[in-house]
Amino acid sequence: SHTEQRGMKYVAAYLLANLAGNKGSEAEIKKILDSVGAKVEADKLKEFLKAVEGKTAEELIAAGQDKLAAVPAAPAGGAAAPAAAAAGGDAKAAEKAPEPEEEEEEEEGMDFDLFD
């Protein structure tokens, strides 16, 4: 949601502060956000700091990765892999990428030249 996206700037600034060896305090986060011209909403920042209180950056990243793991992702092969599986295709055949076909030169049949 839009509210979550606006809150991401606090997460990013917090992680940047931690990466620089700092604790990610309110002052540090404000300084980072001010440096890029981002508007700091004091109430949102305090809410964020309360939510991360007592947690390390590593713990927050791990929790975020767990949440991302729960998000369904499209297969890399698009619809081809499910179609092959549904057709009862061999797994090895489904993994093999189709050979790209060479395009035939169509210039002979063109009625005009693009570079005239």
Disulfide bonds with the S-S distance in Angstrom:
none
